[in-house]
Amino acid sequence: MRLSLLILLILISSNISSQNKSFNPDISINGIELFDTTSLKTTIPDISKYIDYRGPGHKAQLLNKLGDEQITLFFHAGGYRYQTAEIKVSTLTDTINCIHKIQTIDKFKTENGVELYIDKETLISILGNNYKMKTDTSSETETIIYLLNDFKNSDFLQTYNMPEYYSKYKFKNERLIEFGFGFTYP
């Protein structure tokens, strides 16, 4: 009887801890790491040709090898040259300003395995349950949002010396059509 009770308590405890899986943030995609200029120049050696320097921050919009996915790299004003602060990946749009295909990348994929067209359950199993859901009925999309903004208690934020990290994942028809992550401009 005691053994059965002990096994039951272990199973309940295990189930509760798996349901409360903490957020596991992404910091890189296809070798391009946030705030790491070397990783960007290694992955895209000629990145300077593709950066749009207009505006308070800069950005580069590029395509994957197949031309069906786009990535936007955001560089914050005041940051180091080629220091990516935010990354956004989406399906190809009609109003694209991309002129360069990264010939070495077939699909954009984070180090945790997040890529376009995965379903919500897969995303949650990768990143954890500590998210908020936002629904847009007009576009028939759902967005899962993860946020880290407690600098005092976050080793992750302290490591990067940034006040807030976010990641957003937009789903349509149960499939991921757009996602982005990075550090908000302080």
Disulfide bonds with the S-S distance in Angstrom:
none
